[in-house]
Amino acid sequence: MYVQQPVQGGIQPVGGTQIRRQDLLNQRRFAMRIDEAGRRRSRALRQGGAPSIKRGDGLELDEIRAFQQGDNPRHIDWRVTARSGDLHTKQYRQENETPVYLLLDLSPSMNFGSVHSFKSVLAAQLAALIGWSYRRSRRRLGAVVRINGELHGIRAGEDDALMHLFAIACGAVQGARMQAERFADALNLFAQLCHGGADAYIISDFQGLDEDCDTPLTLLRRYGGFAIRVRDALEILPPNDSLPIRTGSGKSWVSRGRLAQHLEELDARFEHAAMQGALNVQEFCTGEDLSAVKAVL
């Protein structure tokens, strides 16, 4: 592994192969920078008269349901009413009541990197940036962490949930050989924990996708969540020559053609999953500036 030159400006990616608590704590200042930039953009939009997707009274859309006695007639959704033939109304909730859920995948495939850091280190840094940003907004945080062959669930509203997430992430055992929980199991637990208009983020390389993931992904459609795909440079542009890999029995080689075919299959599975879960996609590569994380906040 070689170390890439530091990123000038922006958000510097953490280097190395180990997830360190201090690195995750340090992301707080970057989250503050992102939040301040967001406030400047918000002010510029208001001054320019551009429409906002959020209501000005601190409320956001929770759901659209059949009109019930006692509902505010001003919130009737006339488009849905015309389409269904029955009165429907929009229900709102306070913005800071909406929970935020992260699925952080630190499974064995994430313990890889050819540039600057392992994918697992990058994923943990992204989770920290998102977590700090929402904590500043006083939002409740919940999470599922897939690590060391186990699944850890953190319910929204748990005391010091972000610090709990950091403690779990820093417990990664490098090179450990164990039966890992399937990605589908992680998605199922994630879908169970998410509720009521939650903001959902899945941070992974998505190499564990299979047909059993379709059902929980369908359940997550209601949240319009984010698939944050973490990749290494070699997974985007394979080398021209064969690539050496280490296995339990020693060193072997994988041809460029075989690797390219494998990566194409992963891309196809990921595209299917994103459509199945109606997920917004954002990709990050090891060693790159992370300023684009503001697009998902």
C-alpha positions as CSV (number, residue, x, y, z in Angstrom):
1,M,0.0,0.0,0.0
2,Y,1.3,3.5,-0.8
3,V,0.3,6.7,0.8
4,Q,-1.4,9.2,-1.4
5,Q,-0.4,12.9,-1.2
6,P,-2.7,14.9,1.2
7,V,-5.8,16.4,-0.3
8,Q,-5.5,20.2,-0.5
9,G,-8.6,21.7,1.1
10,G,-11.8,19.7,1.4
11,I,-12.0,16.8,3.8
12,Q,-8.8,14.8,4.2
13,P,-9.5,11.0,4.2
14,V,-8.1,9.1,7.2
15,G,-5.2,6.8,6.3
16,G,-4.2,3.4,7.5
17,T,-5.7,0.0,8.1
18,Q,-7.0,0.4,11.6
19,I,-10.1,2.3,12.7
20,R,-9.0,4.6,15.5
21,R,-11.4,6.4,17.9
22,Q,-9.5,9.7,17.8
23,D,-9.9,9.8,14.0
24,L,-13.6,9.4,14.4
25,L,-13.8,12.1,17.1
26,N,-11.8,14.4,14.9
27,Q,-14.5,14.3,12.2
28,R,-16.6,16.6,14.4
29,R,-14.8,19.7,13.1
30,F,-15.3,18.6,9.5
31,A,-19.0,18.1,10.2
32,M,-19.2,21.6,11.6
33,R,-17.6,22.9,8.4
34,I,-20.2,21.0,6.3
35,D,-23.1,22.3,8.5
36,E,-21.9,25.9,8.1
37,A,-21.6,25.6,4.3
38,G,-25.2,24.2,4.3
39,R,-26.5,27.1,6.3
40,R,-24.9,29.5,3.8
41,R,-26.5,27.7,0.9
42,S,-29.8,27.8,2.7
43,R,-29.6,31.5,3.2
44,A,-28.7,32.1,-0.4
45,L,-31.7,30.0,-1.6
46,R,-34.0,32.0,0.6
47,Q,-32.6,35.3,-0.6
48,G,-33.0,34.2,-4.2
49,G,-36.6,33.2,-3.7
50,A,-35.9,29.5,-4.7
51,P,-38.4,27.0,-3.3
52,S,-37.5,24.8,-0.4
53,I,-38.4,21.2,0.0
54,K,-39.0,21.8,3.7
55,R,-41.8,23.7,5.4
56,G,-40.7,27.0,6.9
57,D,-42.2,26.1,10.3
58,G,-39.6,23.4,11.1
59,L,-41.9,20.6,9.9
60,E,-41.2,17.9,7.2
61,L,-43.5,15.4,5.5
62,D,-43.9,12.2,7.4
63,E,-46.6,10.3,5.4
64,I,-49.6,10.7,3.2
65,R,-52.7,8.8,4.5
66,A,-56.5,8.6,4.3
67,F,-58.1,11.7,5.8
68,Q,-59.4,11.1,9.3
69,Q,-61.8,13.1,11.6
70,G,-59.8,15.9,13.2
71,D,-57.2,16.2,10.4
72,N,-56.4,19.7,9.2
73,P,-58.3,20.3,5.9
74,R,-55.5,22.6,4.7
75,H,-53.2,19.6,4.5
76,I,-55.4,17.6,2.1
77,D,-53.3,16.3,-0.8
78,W,-55.6,16.9,-3.8
79,R,-53.4,15.0,-6.3
80,V,-53.5,11.8,-4.3
81,T,-57.2,12.4,-3.6
82,A,-58.0,12.8,-7.3
83,R,-56.0,9.7,-8.2
84,S,-57.5,7.5,-5.5
85,G,-61.0,8.9,-5.2
86,D,-60.7,9.2,-1.4
87,L,-59.6,12.1,0.7
88,H,-55.9,11.9,1.6
89,T,-54.0,14.3,3.8
90,K,-50.3,15.0,4.4
91,Q,-49.0,14.4,7.9
92,Y,-46.0,16.4,9.2
93,R,-43.5,15.9,12.0
94,Q,-40.9,18.1,13.6
95,E,-37.7,17.9,11.7
96,N,-35.6,17.1,14.8
97,E,-37.9,14.3,15.8
98,T,-37.0,12.3,12.7
99,P,-34.5,9.5,13.6
100,V,-31.3,8.8,11.6
101,Y,-30.2,5.3,11.0
102,L,-26.8,4.0,9.7
103,L,-25.9,0.6,8.5
104,L,-22.1,0.4,8.8
105,D,-20.6,-2.7,7.0
106,L,-17.2,-3.6,8.4
107,S,-17.2,-7.2,7.0
108,P,-14.0,-8.9,5.8
109,S,-14.3,-7.6,2.2
110,M,-14.0,-4.1,3.6
111,N,-10.5,-4.9,5.0
112,F,-8.9,-4.1,1.7
113,G,-7.2,-1.1,0.2
114,S,-4.5,-0.4,-2.3
115,V,-4.5,3.4,-1.9
116,H,-4.2,5.4,1.4
117,S,-6.5,3.2,3.6
118,F,-8.7,0.2,3.9
119,K,-12.3,0.6,2.8
120,S,-13.4,-0.1,6.4
121,V,-11.4,2.9,7.6
122,L,-13.1,5.1,5.0
123,A,-16.5,3.7,5.8
124,A,-16.1,4.4,9.5
125,Q,-15.0,8.0,8.7
126,L,-18.1,8.6,6.5
127,A,-20.3,7.2,9.3
128,A,-18.6,9.6,11.8
129,L,-19.1,12.6,9.5
130,I,-22.8,11.8,9.1
131,G,-23.3,11.0,12.8
132,W,-21.6,14.2,14.0
133,S,-23.6,16.3,11.5
134,Y,-27.0,14.9,12.7
135,R,-25.9,15.1,16.3
136,R,-25.4,18.8,15.9
137,S,-29.0,19.0,14.7
138,R,-30.1,17.1,17.9
139,R,-31.4,14.2,15.8
140,R,-31.7,10.8,17.4
141,L,-29.2,8.3,15.9
142,G,-29.6,4.5,15.6
143,A,-27.3,2.0,13.8
144,V,-26.5,-1.5,12.7
145,V,-22.9,-2.5,12.6
146,R,-21.8,-5.6,10.7
147,I,-18.4,-6.5,12.2
148,N,-16.3,-9.6,13.4
149,G,-19.0,-12.0,12.1
150,E,-21.7,-10.3,14.3
151,L,-24.4,-7.8,14.0
152,H,-24.7,-5.0,16.6
153,G,-27.9,-3.0,16.8
154,I,-28.2,0.5,18.4
155,R,-31.7,1.8,18.8
156,A,-32.4,5.5,18.1
157,G,-32.4,7.5,21.3
158,E,-30.0,5.3,23.1
159,D,-27.7,7.3,25.4
160,D,-24.5,8.4,23.6
161,A,-25.4,6.3,20.6
162,L,-22.6,7.9,18.5
163,M,-19.9,7.0,21.0
164,H,-21.4,3.5,21.2
165,L,-21.1,3.2,17.4
166,F,-17.4,4.4,17.6
167,A,-16.6,1.8,20.3
168,I,-18.1,-1.0,18.2
169,A,-16.3,0.1,15.0
170,C,-12.9,0.3,16.7
171,G,-13.3,-3.3,17.9
172,A,-12.7,-4.6,14.4
173,V,-10.4,-7.7,14.4
174,Q,-8.1,-7.5,11.3
175,G,-7.6,-10.8,9.5
176,A,-9.9,-12.8,11.8
177,R,-11.5,-15.8,10.2
178,M,-15.1,-16.3,11.3
179,Q,-18.5,-17.1,9.9
180,A,-19.8,-13.7,9.0
181,E,-23.5,-12.7,9.3
182,R,-24.9,-12.3,5.8
183,F,-25.5,-8.9,4.4
184,A,-29.2,-9.9,4.0
185,D,-29.3,-10.4,7.8
186,A,-27.9,-6.9,8.4
187,L,-30.5,-5.4,6.0
188,N,-33.3,-7.3,7.8
189,L,-32.2,-5.9,11.2
190,F,-31.8,-2.5,9.7
191,A,-35.3,-2.5,8.2
192,Q,-36.7,-3.6,11.6
193,L,-35.0,-0.7,13.4
194,C,-35.9,2.0,10.9
195,H,-39.4,3.5,11.4
196,G,-41.5,6.6,10.9
197,G,-39.8,8.6,8.2
198,A,-36.3,7.8,9.3
199,D,-33.3,9.0,7.3
200,A,-31.5,5.8,6.3
201,Y,-27.8,5.4,5.2
202,I,-26.2,2.1,4.1
203,I,-22.4,2.4,4.1
204,S,-20.8,-0.6,2.4
205,D,-18.9,-2.0,-0.6
206,F,-22.1,-4.0,-1.2
207,Q,-20.2,-7.2,-2.1
208,G,-22.4,-9.3,0.1
209,L,-25.6,-8.6,-2.0
210,D,-27.6,-11.6,-3.0
211,E,-31.3,-12.4,-3.8
212,D,-32.2,-12.6,-0.1
213,C,-31.5,-8.9,0.1
214,D,-34.5,-8.0,-2.1
215,T,-37.1,-8.3,0.7
216,P,-35.5,-6.0,3.2
217,L,-34.5,-3.6,0.5
218,T,-38.2,-3.4,-0.6
219,L,-39.1,-2.6,3.0
220,L,-36.6,0.3,3.0
221,R,-38.1,1.9,-0.1
222,R,-40.4,4.1,2.0
223,Y,-37.4,6.0,3.4
224,G,-35.7,7.1,0.2
225,G,-32.4,6.3,1.8
226,F,-28.8,6.5,0.7
227,A,-26.5,3.8,-0.6
228,I,-23.0,5.0,0.1
229,R,-20.8,2.7,-1.8
230,V,-17.2,2.5,-0.7
231,R,-14.7,1.3,-3.3
232,D,-10.9,1.0,-3.8
233,A,-9.1,2.3,-6.9
234,L,-8.4,-1.3,-8.1
235,E,-12.1,-2.1,-8.0
236,I,-12.8,0.8,-10.3
237,L,-9.9,0.4,-12.7
238,P,-8.3,-3.1,-12.5
239,P,-4.6,-3.4,-13.4
240,N,-3.5,-4.5,-16.8
241,D,-1.6,-7.5,-15.4
242,S,-2.6,-10.3,-13.1
243,L,-3.1,-9.3,-9.5
244,P,-1.4,-11.2,-6.6
245,I,-3.7,-12.1,-3.7
246,R,-3.1,-13.8,-0.4
247,T,-5.3,-16.8,0.6
248,G,-5.2,-19.1,3.6
249,S,-2.9,-21.4,1.7
250,G,-0.5,-18.8,0.5
251,K,-0.1,-16.5,-2.5
252,S,-2.0,-16.8,-5.8
253,W,-2.8,-14.8,-8.8
254,V,-6.0,-13.6,-10.4
255,S,-6.2,-12.6,-14.1
256,R,-7.4,-9.1,-15.1
257,G,-10.2,-10.7,-17.2
258,R,-11.5,-12.7,-14.3
259,L,-11.3,-9.7,-12.0
260,A,-13.1,-7.4,-14.5
261,Q,-15.9,-10.0,-14.9
262,H,-16.2,-10.3,-11.1
263,L,-16.4,-6.5,-10.8
264,E,-19.0,-6.2,-13.5
265,E,-21.2,-8.8,-11.7
266,L,-20.8,-6.7,-8.5
267,D,-21.9,-3.6,-10.3
268,A,-24.9,-5.3,-11.8
269,R,-26.0,-6.6,-8.3
270,F,-25.5,-3.1,-6.8
271,E,-27.6,-1.4,-9.5
272,H,-30.4,-3.9,-8.9
273,A,-30.2,-3.3,-5.2
274,A,-30.3,0.5,-5.6
275,M,-33.5,0.2,-7.7
276,Q,-35.0,-2.4,-5.4
277,G,-34.6,-0.1,-2.4
278,A,-35.2,3.2,-4.3
279,L,-31.8,4.3,-2.9
280,N,-30.0,7.4,-3.7
281,V,-26.4,6.5,-4.7
282,Q,-23.2,8.2,-3.6
283,E,-19.8,6.6,-4.2
284,F,-16.5,7.2,-2.5
285,C,-13.0,5.8,-3.3
286,T,-10.1,5.3,-0.9
287,G,-7.8,8.3,-0.9
288,E,-10.2,10.8,-2.3
289,D,-11.5,14.1,-0.9
290,L,-14.7,13.4,1.1
291,S,-16.3,16.8,0.6
292,A,-19.0,15.2,-1.5
293,V,-20.5,13.8,1.7
294,K,-22.4,17.0,2.0
295,A,-24.6,15.9,-0.9
296,V,-26.2,13.2,1.4
297,L,-26.9,15.5,4.4
